[in-house]
């Protein structure tokens, strides 16, 4: 415990001292790796050539491989122990009510450790539906989106062509996936959930909503037994049918970030037409609720994707949205999980309470030769990973604060 407190104290000095001046960054080219997450040791999890990789300082990027009989894997989360989680395809055995059976080709979440390698998290039977049925992976696929330092995983199950979507918590192969409950009192005919992030206190964030792809959705916070609807930037009582929000990141001091539409949707499918609702990045705390972070000058939309222990937020500001693929990899045409995975296309930003929102491109040396497009992860030291264009090629990058 003393060692941990000392680490946090030294860490705070490292981060807060340079924050007194205008922060700039050095940039390291990670090659064709598309980063998804970074840990406190500056290890980077990402995807390259259809496989999950782990990059470590001073070493070559290490392929994490694929599942036996599979064709591809994609990294989505990473913890300080070097454990990587994500999604992969291949045969999987399912424990059904009438005994085990095998899906010949299916998507499932995975966990990778240096000792055990890549291991699938399996599928689950919900009701009397067979998770193997369907074509082109349209019946069921779970994705492991994030992992904390206790190796607890948060993820989302997309079921029956995205008709049903459920957030889950996973701790180990024995216990398997546990579907997370929706909050009561939301008056939703089909209560659905997605889970995007988890902190070291096993608190999770995502969204709760209704209908295919969560066409109606509000940001959600699972604080153990207390489940909270975080509302929207339209106000705490905003109509589910006309406003939409999604929580994408949480740190260990209960600060939450994500995005919310800021004006009423054009129809009763608020998330489907999120672009018309001008989504803005938000910063949420218990004491102040949901704070609108605005956009970069000239932009109309923004989304926040991650936050570190010291409240530094990364995201993207722009004027259009897209639904991303699995970090550049498609599985038989299936993309990454429906409208709640919308991302803004534009300029990656860093937001702090002190300096507000800054375009990361303006914090690089003018001679860097880079145009940064996305920011996907930030660690406690303020190091940031993402993707951009360098000398005409799309590469991953690692930004490190300059003292």
C-alpha positions as MATLAB code, in Angstrom:
seq = 'XXXXXXXXXXXXXXXXXXXXXXXXXXXXXXXXXXXXXXXXXXXXXXXXXXXXXXXXXXXXXXXXXXXXXXXXXXXXXXXXXXXXXXXXXXXXXXXXXXXXXXXXXXXXXXXXXXXXXXXXXXXXXXXXXXXXXXXXXXXXXXXXXXXXXXXXXXXXXXXXXXXXXXXXXXXXXXXXXXXXXXXXXXXXXXXXXXXXXXXXXXXXXXXXXXXXXXXXXXXXXXXXXXXXXXXXXXXXXXXXXXXXXXXXXXXXXXXXXXXXXXXXXXXXXXXXXXXXXXXXXXXXXXXXXXXXXXXXXXXXXXXXXXXXXXXXXXXXXXXXXXXXXXXXXXXXXXXXXXXXXXXXXXXXXXXXXXXXXXXXXXXXXXXXXXXXXXXXXXXXXXXXXXXXXXXXXXXXXXXXXXX';
ca = [
       0.000    0.000    0.000;
       2.823    2.449    0.887;
       4.476    1.712   -2.433;
       1.235    2.410   -4.269;
       0.739    5.741   -2.452;
       4.325    6.755   -3.212;
       3.820    5.873   -6.863;
       0.674    7.997   -7.061;
       2.416   10.925   -5.335;
       5.410   10.864   -7.688;
       3.047   10.409  -10.606;
       1.056   13.476   -9.608;
       4.208   15.585   -9.505;
       5.239   14.353  -12.936;
       1.900   15.224  -14.489;
       0.995   18.400  -12.664;
       4.323   20.251  -12.858;
       4.371   20.525  -16.685;
       0.674   21.376  -16.630;
       1.618   24.817  -15.315;
       2.804   25.714  -18.825;
       1.286   25.208  -22.255;
       1.708   21.470  -22.863;
       3.479   20.216  -25.976;
       4.338   16.681  -27.050;
       7.007   14.620  -28.710;
       5.696   11.964  -31.119;
       6.821    8.408  -31.771;
       5.820    6.569  -34.957;
       4.303    3.133  -34.177;
       4.177    2.100  -37.821;
       1.013    0.472  -39.239;
      -0.233   -0.492  -35.759;
      -3.691    0.980  -35.075;
      -3.649    1.660  -31.302;
      -6.676    1.057  -29.078;
      -5.295    1.530  -25.546;
      -2.187    2.438  -23.544;
      -1.201    1.508  -19.982;
       0.968    3.218  -17.360;
       4.102    1.466  -18.650;
       3.533    2.927  -22.137;
       2.601   -0.461  -23.556;
       0.170   -0.087  -26.447;
      -2.500   -2.575  -27.504;
      -3.785   -2.362  -31.045;
      -4.426   -4.126  -34.330;
      -2.226   -4.642  -37.357;
      -2.802   -6.788  -40.457;
      -5.940   -8.324  -38.959;
      -4.307   -9.431  -35.693;
      -4.112   -8.057  -32.174;
      -0.689   -6.738  -31.154;
       1.048   -5.490  -28.017;
       3.782   -2.897  -28.428;
       6.248   -2.281  -25.583;
       8.916    0.447  -25.330;
      12.275   -0.744  -26.587;
      10.806   -3.878  -28.164;
       9.172   -4.858  -31.432;
       5.384   -5.089  -31.545;
       4.341   -8.590  -30.498;
       1.586  -10.414  -32.354;
      -0.963  -11.899  -29.941;
      -2.113  -14.347  -32.596;
      -5.574  -15.682  -33.344;
      -7.801  -18.313  -31.772;
      -7.382  -21.919  -32.991;
      -9.297  -22.264  -36.262;
      -9.857  -18.495  -36.463;
      -8.827  -15.901  -39.008;
      -8.528  -12.560  -37.174;
      -8.299  -10.799  -33.820;
      -8.577   -7.173  -32.718;
      -7.346   -5.598  -29.458;
      -9.691   -3.196  -27.651;
      -8.425   -2.896  -24.049;
      -5.242   -3.147  -21.948;
      -4.384   -2.983  -18.231;
      -1.226   -2.229  -16.243;
      -0.439   -5.950  -15.962;
      -0.094   -6.169  -19.716;
      -3.351   -8.104  -20.112;
      -5.067   -7.423  -23.442;
      -8.744   -7.950  -24.289;
     -10.644   -7.664  -27.538;
     -12.567   -9.715  -30.079;
     -11.632  -12.672  -32.289;
     -13.274  -15.302  -34.440;
     -13.098  -19.085  -34.608;
     -14.842  -22.267  -33.412;
     -16.259  -22.092  -29.881;
     -17.924  -24.621  -27.582;
     -21.055  -23.404  -25.801;
     -22.496  -24.869  -22.606;
     -26.211  -25.121  -23.370;
     -29.078  -26.322  -21.165;
     -28.960  -29.721  -22.901;
     -25.197  -30.032  -22.845;
     -22.254  -28.538  -24.736;
     -22.334  -27.873  -28.472;
     -19.927  -26.215  -30.908;
     -20.306  -23.152  -33.117;
     -18.050  -23.771  -36.112;
     -17.274  -20.085  -36.635;
     -18.276  -17.282  -34.293;
     -17.019  -14.037  -32.804;
     -16.201  -13.885  -29.105;
     -14.316  -11.732  -26.639;
     -10.774  -12.755  -25.751;
      -8.246  -12.250  -22.986;
      -4.510  -12.442  -23.659;
      -1.850  -12.875  -20.976;
       1.870  -13.482  -21.396;
       1.544  -16.792  -19.554;
      -1.594  -18.258  -21.145;
      -1.690  -16.575  -24.535;
      -4.941  -15.799  -26.355;
      -8.022  -17.382  -24.769;
     -11.625  -16.974  -25.878;
     -14.296  -15.939  -23.380;
     -16.939  -18.089  -25.016;
     -20.586  -17.486  -25.823;
     -23.689  -17.788  -23.683;
     -27.212  -19.055  -24.231;
     -29.931  -16.513  -23.531;
     -33.369  -18.075  -23.295;
     -33.950  -20.749  -25.940;
     -31.942  -19.032  -28.704;
     -28.963  -20.791  -30.292;
     -26.014  -18.354  -30.462;
     -24.554  -20.282  -33.430;
     -27.527  -19.781  -35.727;
     -27.585  -17.118  -38.389;
     -25.158  -16.115  -41.123;
     -22.300  -13.620  -41.324;
     -22.077  -13.484  -37.530;
     -25.464  -11.761  -37.313;
     -26.776  -13.852  -34.436;
     -24.393  -13.186  -31.574;
     -20.998  -11.702  -30.899;
     -19.566  -10.472  -27.606;
     -16.703   -7.961  -27.603;
     -14.413   -7.439  -24.601;
     -13.996   -3.660  -24.575;
     -11.930   -2.881  -21.461;
     -10.058   -4.551  -18.597;
      -8.991   -3.194  -15.195;
      -5.902   -4.039  -13.144;
      -7.779   -6.842  -11.353;
      -8.382   -8.471  -14.764;
     -12.113   -7.708  -14.564;
     -13.523   -7.161  -18.044;
     -16.364   -5.012  -19.362;
     -17.931   -5.770  -22.716;
     -21.034   -5.896  -24.867;
     -22.996   -8.759  -26.421;
     -24.642   -7.997  -29.762;
     -27.423  -10.525  -30.265;
     -29.582  -11.547  -33.248;
     -28.391   -8.999  -35.772;
     -28.110   -6.231  -33.118;
     -31.778   -6.640  -32.070;
     -30.705   -7.242  -28.462;
     -27.626   -5.639  -26.946;
     -26.377   -6.438  -23.438;
     -23.457   -5.162  -21.393;
     -21.512   -7.798  -19.490;
     -18.899   -8.191  -16.772;
     -16.356  -11.048  -16.980;
     -13.908  -12.081  -14.240;
     -12.612  -15.532  -15.173;
     -13.358  -18.529  -17.426;
     -15.182  -20.374  -14.636;
     -17.722  -17.644  -13.896;
     -18.006  -16.542  -17.529;
     -20.038  -13.543  -18.672;
     -22.552  -11.939  -16.329;
     -25.165   -9.793  -18.086;
     -25.477   -6.406  -16.398;
     -28.929   -5.207  -15.323;
     -30.722   -2.155  -16.655;
     -31.891    0.487  -14.185;
     -35.497    0.226  -13.106;
     -38.010    2.992  -13.669;
     -36.902    3.985  -17.191;
     -40.164    2.729  -18.730;
     -38.378    0.996  -21.626;
     -40.226   -1.751  -23.487;
     -36.972   -3.564  -24.413;
     -34.295   -2.459  -21.917;
     -30.865   -2.903  -23.523;
     -27.348   -1.986  -22.419;
     -23.832   -1.489  -23.753;
     -20.710   -1.414  -21.565;
     -17.650    0.533  -22.711;
     -15.239    1.011  -19.810;
     -14.343   -0.225  -16.311;
     -12.166    1.218  -13.545;
     -10.141   -0.442  -10.796;
     -13.141   -0.309   -8.439;
     -15.148   -2.480  -10.858;
     -17.406    0.476  -11.700;
     -18.543    0.475  -15.321;
     -20.031    2.914  -17.794;
     -21.905    2.625  -21.065;
     -25.498    3.236  -22.034;
     -29.017    1.958  -21.435;
     -31.754    2.257  -23.995;
     -34.315    0.628  -26.183;
     -34.867   -0.941  -29.571;
     -32.513   -2.155  -32.299;
     -29.000   -0.687  -31.864;
     -30.218    1.327  -28.860;
     -32.032    3.853  -31.041;
     -33.027    5.384  -27.701;
     -30.115    5.577  -25.274;
     -28.813    7.407  -22.205;
     -25.355    7.252  -20.608;
     -25.299    4.733  -17.763;
     -23.126    4.249  -14.662;
     -22.940    0.931  -12.809;
     -21.639    1.801   -9.331;
     -21.867   -1.770   -8.021;
     -25.456   -2.137   -6.802;
     -26.404    1.454   -7.696;
     -27.261    1.973  -11.373;
     -27.617    5.556  -12.580;
     -28.988    7.139  -15.741;
     -26.626   10.075  -16.337;
     -29.150   11.869  -18.532;
     -28.164   14.044  -21.477;
     -26.987   17.570  -22.217;
     -30.623   18.334  -23.004;
     -31.237   18.175  -19.246;
     -31.687   15.504  -16.546;
     -35.265   14.728  -17.599;
     -34.662   14.761  -21.354;
     -37.043   12.524  -23.269;
     -35.462    9.161  -24.142;
     -37.028    9.387  -27.579;
     -35.437   12.680  -28.630;
     -32.080   12.917  -26.830;
     -29.256   10.404  -26.687;
     -26.000    9.970  -24.733;
     -23.283    7.373  -24.232;
     -20.566    7.119  -21.548;
     -17.243    5.980  -23.007;
     -14.682    6.340  -20.214;
     -14.309    6.364  -16.412;
     -11.336    6.878  -14.089;
     -10.744    5.749  -10.502;
     -12.198    8.924   -8.952;
     -15.643    8.572  -10.561;
     -15.129   11.083  -13.352;
     -16.950    9.970  -16.507;
     -16.709   11.124  -20.122;
     -18.659   10.423  -23.285;
     -21.011   12.216  -25.637;
     -24.574   13.491  -25.716;
     -26.805   15.084  -28.302;
     -27.438   18.729  -27.492;
     -30.677   19.371  -29.392;
     -33.795   17.247  -29.799;
     -33.599   14.634  -32.555;
     -35.556   14.920  -35.772;
     -37.528   11.757  -35.003;
     -38.147    9.361  -32.153;
     -34.948    7.450  -33.031;
     -32.530    9.800  -31.335;
     -29.355    7.708  -31.629;
     -29.901    6.719  -35.236;
     -29.849   10.402  -36.134;
     -27.307   11.434  -33.525;
     -25.492   13.619  -36.052;
     -28.574   15.804  -36.454;
     -28.623   16.231  -32.676;
     -25.136   17.847  -32.682;
     -23.440   15.490  -30.195;
     -20.960   17.120  -27.822;
     -18.350   15.603  -25.531;
     -19.284   15.631  -21.844;
     -17.461   15.462  -18.505;
     -19.540   14.117  -15.595;
     -18.971   14.227  -11.829;
     -21.218   13.499   -8.856;
     -21.074   17.112   -7.715;
     -21.656   18.899  -11.040;
     -23.437   16.368  -13.220;
     -22.912   16.470  -16.995;
     -20.754   19.307  -18.332;
     -20.718   20.210  -22.043;
     -17.110   20.349  -23.300;
     -18.076   22.088  -26.539;
     -16.105   21.683  -29.766;
     -12.973   22.992  -31.406;
     -13.489   26.287  -33.309;
     -15.403   25.779  -36.543;
     -16.670   22.285  -35.634;
     -20.232   21.247  -34.818;
     -19.683   17.931  -32.999;
     -17.375   16.308  -30.492;
     -17.060   13.074  -28.528;
     -14.872   12.136  -25.552;
     -13.481    8.600  -25.448;
     -11.178    8.272  -22.432;
     -10.063    9.996  -19.217;
      -7.045    9.409  -16.989;
      -6.687    9.628  -13.193;
      -5.926   13.355  -13.342;
      -8.979   14.310  -15.388;
      -7.245   14.704  -18.746;
      -9.754   13.846  -21.476;
      -9.177   12.773  -25.061;
     -11.651   12.641  -27.919;
     -12.405   13.984  -31.381;
     -14.010   17.196  -32.625;
     -15.380   17.589  -36.154;
     -18.479   18.040  -38.290;
     -19.415   14.476  -39.309;
     -19.711   11.005  -37.777;
     -18.928    7.434  -38.807;
     -19.525    3.947  -37.463;
     -16.066    2.371  -37.175;
     -14.953   -1.117  -38.057;
     -13.092   -3.388  -35.613;
     -10.051   -1.112  -35.511;
      -9.689   -1.438  -39.266;
     -10.772   -5.072  -39.539;
     -14.142   -6.276  -40.795;
     -15.511   -9.712  -40.012;
     -17.676  -10.799  -42.969;
     -18.986   -7.261  -43.315;
     -19.999   -6.910  -39.655;
     -18.870   -3.620  -38.155;
     -18.349   -2.553  -34.578;
     -21.665   -2.800  -32.862;
     -24.286   -0.351  -34.022;
     -25.055    3.311  -33.575;
     -23.839    3.558  -29.984;
     -20.298    3.113  -31.354;
     -20.547    6.289  -33.460;
     -17.368    8.336  -33.661;
     -16.816   11.908  -34.776;
     -14.519   12.423  -37.759;
     -12.211   15.416  -37.436;
      -9.436   16.473  -35.082;
      -8.286   14.643  -31.930;
      -8.337   16.819  -28.833;
      -7.030   17.006  -25.280;
      -9.315   18.647  -22.704;
      -8.357   19.773  -19.205;
     -10.149   21.911  -16.644;
      -7.322   24.441  -16.852;
      -6.902   24.832  -20.619;
     -10.177   23.588  -22.086;
     -10.173   21.793  -25.457;
      -6.986   21.840  -27.556;
      -6.405   20.313  -30.994;
      -3.567   17.810  -30.508;
      -2.182   18.789  -33.909;
      -1.375   22.246  -32.527;
       0.626   20.733  -29.647;
       3.202   19.032  -31.897;
       6.405   20.538  -33.316;
       5.584   22.322  -36.589;
       8.152   20.157  -38.389;
       6.708   16.818  -37.221;
       5.189   15.939  -40.610;
       2.126   14.432  -38.883;
      -1.596   15.037  -39.265;
      -3.319   13.353  -36.305;
      -6.768   11.884  -36.974;
      -7.801    9.988  -33.837;
      -6.897    9.705  -30.166;
      -7.873    6.365  -28.619;
      -6.095    6.091  -25.269;
      -4.415    8.134  -22.533;
      -2.474    6.895  -19.508;
      -1.796    8.376  -16.084;
       1.412   10.019  -17.327;
      -0.540   11.920  -19.973;
       0.826    9.844  -22.855;
      -1.670    9.543  -25.721;
      -2.040    7.014  -28.534;
      -4.029    7.158  -31.735;
      -3.711    7.180  -35.506;
      -2.689    9.771  -38.058;
      -1.035   10.332  -41.405;
       2.770   10.579  -41.597;
       4.452   11.110  -44.941;
       1.285   10.030  -46.717;
       0.809    6.773  -44.773;
      -1.630    5.967  -41.944;
       0.372    5.031  -38.855;
      -0.183    4.755  -35.134;
       1.464    7.267  -32.818;
       2.526    7.678  -29.211;
       2.556   11.226  -27.805;
       4.660   11.955  -24.701;
       4.402   15.271  -22.786;
       7.504   17.430  -23.106;
       8.861   18.973  -19.917;
];
